[in-house]
Amino acid sequence: MTNCTATSSNPPTTTTTRPPTTTTTAPAGCSTKTVYKAKNGACVASYVDGTGDVDCGQLPSAMKPVSVLNPGNDPYQLDSDGDGVGCESG
């Protein structure tokens, strides 16, 4: 072995940069970003079904719970108890 001494006990350091695993804001163009804030920042409106509705069961678990920014304005009725938090039960 070359360049190895009995006193060298520290391995070389490396830096690993990982991309963020979550976002915190809805993407530009999200029509519900002023109404809902998903846990992972995804756009709730992206999950509108054929009837024009979004149900908690349609949202991935990474999005839950969903903050309802104004409980008086909850067009998809995700916050059934009006406490500002939607899809609380999963």
N, CA, C and O atoms as a DFTB+ gen file, in Angstrom:
360 C
 N C O
     1  1       0.845      -1.179       0.000
     2  2       0.000       0.000       0.000
     3  2       0.884       1.233       0.000
     4  3       1.901       1.293       0.692
     5  1       0.482       2.197      -0.776
     6  2       1.241       3.442      -0.828
     7  2       0.445       4.547      -0.179
     8  3      -0.785       4.501      -0.145
     9  1       1.140       5.537       0.334
    10  2       0.543       6.696       0.991
    11  2      -0.357       6.301       2.165
    12  3      -1.363       6.959       2.432
    13  1      -0.001       5.262       2.838
    14  2      -0.780       4.823       3.990
    15  2       0.150       4.787       5.187
    16  3       1.229       4.196       5.136
    17  1      -0.274       5.420       6.254
    18  2       0.542       5.405       7.462
    19  2      -0.282       4.868       8.610
    20  3      -1.512       4.870       8.568
    21  1       0.392       4.422       9.608
    22  2      -0.273       3.846      10.775
    23  2      -1.081       4.888      11.522
    24  3      -1.982       4.534      12.282
    25  1      -0.778       6.175      11.324
    26  2      -1.486       7.212      12.063
    27  2      -2.650       7.805      11.278
    28  3      -3.373       8.638      11.824
    29  1      -2.862       7.422      10.040
    30  2      -3.975       8.009       9.289
    31  2      -5.238       7.197       9.564
    32  3      -5.401       6.081       9.069
    33  1      -6.122       7.781      10.360
    34  2      -7.344       7.081      10.739
    35  2      -8.598       7.745      10.188
    36  3      -9.689       7.190      10.319
    37  1      -8.472       8.889       9.591
    38  2      -9.641       9.599       9.062
    39  2      -9.785       9.327       7.573
    40  3      -8.889       9.664       6.799
    41  1     -10.888       8.728       7.157
    42  2     -11.101       8.499       5.736
    43  2     -11.374       9.827       5.041
    44  3     -11.788      10.791       5.685
    45  1     -11.147       9.884       3.741
    46  2     -11.429      11.144       3.032
    47  2     -12.912      11.481       3.129
    48  3     -13.769      10.597       3.165
    49  1     -13.187      12.759       3.168
    50  2     -14.586      13.194       3.263
    51  2     -15.130      13.458       1.873
    52  3     -14.415      13.921       0.984
    53  1     -16.392      13.159       1.704
    54  2     -17.077      13.463       0.457
    55  2     -18.349      14.209       0.786
    56  3     -18.914      14.038       1.866
    57  1     -18.792      15.020      -0.118
    58  2     -20.016      15.781       0.069
    59  2     -21.067      15.254      -0.888
    60  3     -20.836      15.164      -2.094
    61  1     -22.209      14.911      -0.349
    62  2     -23.308      14.432      -1.170
    63  2     -24.426      15.449      -1.121
    64  3     -24.887      15.822      -0.042
    65  1     -24.859      15.895      -2.273
    66  2     -25.962      16.838      -2.346
    67  2     -27.179      16.086      -2.851
    68  3     -27.147      15.484      -3.924
    69  1     -28.243      16.121      -2.080
    70  2     -29.468      15.446      -2.461
    71  2     -30.539      16.475      -2.778
    72  3     -30.617      17.520      -2.132
    73  1     -31.364      16.178      -3.772
    74  2     -32.458      17.112      -4.069
    75  2     -33.487      17.064      -2.950
    76  3     -33.597      16.053      -2.255
    77  1     -34.237      18.135      -2.766
    78  2     -35.268      18.122      -1.723
    79  2     -36.320      17.066      -2.036
    80  3     -36.647      16.823      -3.197
    81  1     -36.844      16.443      -0.985
    82  2     -37.839      15.396      -1.188
    83  2     -39.259      15.939      -1.175
    84  3     -40.194      15.249      -1.582
    85  1     -39.423      17.155      -0.716
    86  2     -40.753      17.749      -0.707
    87  2     -40.664      19.185      -1.179
    88  3     -39.604      19.811      -1.138
    89  1     -41.775      19.683      -1.617
    90  2     -41.867      21.089      -1.954
    91  2     -42.725      21.750      -0.886
    92  3     -43.444      21.074      -0.151
    93  1     -42.648      23.059      -0.806
    94  2     -43.439      23.734       0.207
    95  2     -44.475      24.681      -0.377
    96  3     -45.344      25.170       0.346
    97  1     -44.396      24.941      -1.654
    98  2     -45.377      25.817      -2.274
    99  2     -45.950      25.155      -3.517
   100  3     -45.271      24.377      -4.188
   101  1     -47.182      25.464      -3.813
   102  2     -47.828      24.915      -5.005
   103  2     -47.171      25.494      -6.251
   104  3     -46.715      26.637      -6.238
   105  1     -47.119      24.722      -7.315
   106  2     -46.505      25.212      -8.544
   107  2     -47.271      26.391      -9.134
   108  3     -48.470      26.549      -8.901
   109  1     -46.567      27.205      -9.893
   110  2     -47.209      28.336     -10.567
   111  2     -48.336      27.801     -11.442
   112  3     -48.193      26.754     -12.075
   113  1     -49.431      28.503     -11.477
   114  2     -50.569      28.074     -12.282
   115  2     -51.545      27.188     -11.535
   116  3     -52.567      26.792     -12.096
   117  1     -51.256      26.867     -10.286
   118  2     -52.166      26.042      -9.493
   119  2     -53.368      26.893      -9.094
   120  3     -53.223      27.904      -8.407
   121  1     -54.552      26.477      -9.530
   122  2     -55.753      27.276      -9.284
   123  2     -56.220      27.248      -7.836
   124  3     -57.059      28.064      -7.454
   125  1     -55.707      26.339      -7.022
   126  2     -56.153      26.257      -5.627
   127  2     -55.073      26.666      -4.626
   128  3     -55.235      26.422      -3.430
   129  1     -53.973      27.281      -5.078
   130  2     -52.888      27.600      -4.151
   131  2     -53.269      28.652      -3.112
   132  3     -52.608      28.752      -2.079
   133  1     -54.313      29.434      -3.358
   134  2     -54.759      30.401      -2.354
   135  2     -55.864      29.825      -1.468
   136  3     -56.340      30.495      -0.551
   137  1     -56.266      28.589      -1.740
   138  2     -57.339      27.944      -0.987
   139  2     -56.806      26.812      -0.117
   140  3     -57.168      26.691       1.053
   141  1     -55.934      25.979      -0.704
   142  2     -55.404      24.804      -0.013
   143  2     -53.881      24.798      -0.054
   144  3     -53.271      25.283      -1.007
   145  1     -53.279      24.246       0.990
   146  2     -51.838      24.021       1.006
   147  2     -51.621      22.574       1.418
   148  3     -51.838      22.206       2.572
   149  1     -51.187      21.752       0.457
   150  2     -50.936      20.345       0.744
   151  2     -49.655      20.203       1.542
   152  3     -48.753      21.034       1.438
   153  1     -49.578      19.161       2.331
   154  2     -48.410      18.904       3.172
   155  2     -47.114      18.935       2.366
   156  3     -46.111      19.480       2.827
   157  1     -47.128      18.353       1.165
   158  2     -45.918      18.316       0.348
   159  2     -45.848      19.446      -0.676
   160  3     -44.913      19.498      -1.475
   161  1     -46.821      20.345      -0.660
   162  2     -46.811      21.486      -1.553
   163  2     -47.412      21.242      -2.923
   164  3     -47.453      22.158      -3.744
   165  1     -47.877      20.042      -3.191
   166  2     -48.469      19.738      -4.493
   167  2     -49.792      20.488      -4.665
   168  3     -50.385      20.960      -3.695
   169  1     -50.232      20.584      -5.897
   170  2     -51.458      21.318      -6.218
   171  2     -52.676      20.417      -6.072
   172  3     -52.791      19.414      -6.776
   173  1     -53.578      20.760      -5.172
   174  2     -54.791      19.983      -4.944
   175  2     -55.632      19.917      -6.218
   176  3     -56.233      18.881      -6.502
   177  1     -55.683      20.996      -6.985
   178  2     -56.490      21.033      -8.206
   179  2     -56.032      20.013      -9.246
   180  3     -56.795      19.685     -10.155
   181  1     -54.830      19.515      -9.137
   182  2     -54.331      18.505     -10.075
   183  2     -55.067      17.180      -9.923
   184  3     -54.938      16.305     -10.779
   185  1     -55.829      17.017      -8.861
   186  2     -56.515      15.762      -8.570
   187  2     -58.027      15.851      -8.788
   188  3     -58.773      15.000      -8.304
   189  1     -58.480      16.874      -9.513
   190  2     -59.904      17.013      -9.821
   191  2     -60.334      15.828     -10.680
   192  3     -59.672      15.480     -11.657
   193  1     -61.460      15.211     -10.298
   194  2     -61.964      14.059     -11.049
   195  2     -62.903      14.500     -12.170
   196  3     -63.056      15.695     -12.424
   197  1     -63.519      13.551     -12.824
   198  2     -64.406      13.831     -13.951
   199  2     -65.639      14.626     -13.595
   200  3     -66.279      15.199     -14.477
   201  1     -65.992      14.674     -12.298
   202  2     -67.157      15.442     -11.873
   203  2     -66.785      16.852     -11.417
   204  3     -67.652      17.626     -11.011
   205  1     -65.477      17.186     -11.486
   206  2     -65.029      18.506     -11.048
   207  2     -64.800      18.600      -9.557
   208  3     -64.751      19.701      -9.008
   209  1     -64.660      17.476      -8.896
   210  2     -64.495      17.439      -7.446
   211  2     -63.166      16.791      -7.077
   212  3     -62.559      16.091      -7.888
   213  1     -62.725      17.028      -5.859
   214  2     -61.567      16.349      -5.278
   215  2     -62.014      15.786      -3.942
   216  3     -62.595      16.498      -3.123
   217  1     -61.746      14.521      -3.726
   218  2     -62.038      13.877      -2.449
   219  2     -60.721      13.497      -1.790
   220  3     -59.723      13.269      -2.473
   221  1     -60.719      13.430      -0.476
   222  2     -59.499      13.081       0.259
   223  2     -58.916      11.755      -0.210
   224  3     -57.696      11.596      -0.246
   225  1     -59.763      10.809      -0.567
   226  2     -59.286       9.509      -1.023
   227  2     -58.509       9.567      -2.330
   228  3     -57.758       8.643      -2.642
   229  1     -58.678      10.632      -3.092
   230  2     -57.957      10.793      -4.356
   231  2     -56.546      11.321      -4.145
   232  3     -55.696      11.180      -5.024
   233  1     -56.290      11.922      -3.003
   234  2     -54.999      12.557      -2.756
   235  2     -54.003      11.543      -2.192
   236  3     -54.356      10.740      -1.328
   237  1     -52.753      11.578      -2.680
   238  2     -51.726      10.703      -2.123
   239  2     -51.463      11.044      -0.657
   240  3     -51.647      12.187      -0.240
   241  1     -51.041      10.069       0.111
   242  2     -50.804      10.299       1.544
   243  2     -49.749      11.366       1.799
   244  3     -49.777      12.017       2.844
   245  1     -48.818      11.561       0.867
   246  2     -47.785      12.593       1.045
   247  2     -48.367      14.003       1.057
   248  3     -47.714      14.935       1.527
   249  1     -49.586      14.172       0.547
   250  2     -50.227      15.487       0.519
   251  2     -51.023      15.788       1.782
   252  3     -51.412      16.934       2.007
   253  1     -51.264      14.789       2.595
   254  2     -52.166      14.935       3.740
   255  2     -51.402      15.122       5.039
   256  3     -50.312      14.577       5.207
   257  1     -51.965      15.882       5.949
   258  2     -53.204      16.636       5.851
   259  2     -53.039      17.869       4.960
   260  3     -51.922      18.300       4.673
   261  1     -54.146      18.411       4.539
   262  2     -54.185      19.593       3.688
   263  2     -54.638      20.774       4.533
   264  3     -55.662      20.701       5.212
   265  1     -53.879      21.858       4.493
   266  2     -54.306      23.076       5.192
   267  2     -55.350      23.779       4.340
   268  3     -55.151      23.998       3.145
   269  1     -56.456      24.128       4.966
   270  2     -57.497      24.902       4.295
   271  2     -57.290      26.330       4.777
   272  3     -57.587      26.658       5.925
   273  1     -56.781      27.171       3.893
   274  2     -56.327      28.500       4.295
   275  2     -57.448      29.391       4.802
   276  3     -57.211      30.258       5.643
   277  1     -58.663      29.195       4.308
   278  2     -59.830      29.915       4.792
   279  2     -60.969      28.901       4.878
   280  3     -61.608      28.619       3.864
   281  1     -61.240      28.347       6.062
   282  2     -62.266      27.312       6.180
   283  2     -63.632      27.707       5.623
   284  3     -64.439      26.836       5.298
   285  1     -63.896      28.982       5.511
   286  2     -65.148      29.434       4.915
   287  2     -65.157      29.292       3.394
   288  3     -66.208      29.394       2.763
   289  1     -63.992      29.058       2.816
   290  2     -63.860      28.869       1.371
   291  2     -63.203      27.511       1.136
   292  3     -61.984      27.417       0.986
   293  1     -64.009      26.479       1.108
   294  2     -63.532      25.099       0.971
   295  2     -64.333      24.421      -0.141
   296  3     -65.195      23.588       0.138
   297  1     -64.052      24.776      -1.409
   298  2     -64.888      24.304      -2.507
   299  2     -64.960      22.783      -2.656
   300  3     -65.959      22.269      -3.160
   301  1     -63.938      22.060      -2.236
   302  2     -63.962      20.598      -2.347
   303  2     -64.391      19.926      -1.045
   304  3     -64.423      18.699      -0.955
   305  1     -64.718      20.731      -0.044
   306  2     -65.175      20.244       1.259
   307  2     -64.229      19.202       1.858
   308  3     -64.653      18.142       2.318
   309  1     -62.941      19.534       1.840
   310  2     -61.927      18.643       2.400
   311  2     -61.840      18.761       3.917
   312  3     -61.352      17.852       4.590
   313  1     -62.315      19.881       4.452
   314  2     -62.255      20.144       5.900
   315  2     -63.660      19.989       6.491
   316  3     -64.381      20.970       6.669
   317  1     -64.026      18.770       6.786
   318  2     -65.406      18.486       7.211
   319  2     -65.774      19.118       8.548
   320  3     -66.949      19.404       8.782
   321  1     -64.804      19.345       9.431
   322  2     -65.143      19.918      10.746
   323  2     -64.813      21.407      10.853
   324  3     -64.995      21.997      11.918
   325  1     -64.333      22.027       9.772
   326  2     -64.118      23.473       9.764
   327  2     -62.972      23.977      10.609
   328  3     -62.938      25.156      10.959
   329  1     -62.015      23.098      10.953
   330  2     -60.907      23.533      11.810
   331  2     -59.679      24.013      11.037
   332  3     -58.649      24.318      11.638
   333  1     -59.783      24.080       9.707
   334  2     -58.657      24.551       8.904
   335  2     -57.727      23.448       8.448
   336  3     -56.731      23.721       7.779
   337  1     -58.033      22.200       8.798
   338  2     -57.207      21.074       8.404
   339  2     -58.098      20.059       7.688
   340  3     -59.055      19.543       8.265
   341  1     -57.774      19.781       6.433
   342  2     -58.574      18.832       5.662
   343  2     -57.867      17.497       5.515
   344  3     -56.646      17.406       5.643
   345  1     -58.632      16.488       5.253
   346  2     -58.108      15.120       5.037
   347  2     -57.283      14.647       6.222
   348  3     -56.224      14.041       6.052
   349  1     -57.770      14.925       7.415
   350  2     -57.043      14.568       8.633
   351  2     -56.975      13.071       8.891
   352  3     -56.001      12.593       9.472
   353  1     -57.974      12.332       8.478
   354  2     -58.019      10.909       8.816
   355  2     -57.296      10.042       7.783
   356  3     -57.383       8.816       7.832
   357  1     -56.602      10.659       6.873
   358  2     -55.840       9.868       5.911
   359  2     -56.448       9.847       4.621
   360  3     -55.922       9.221       3.701
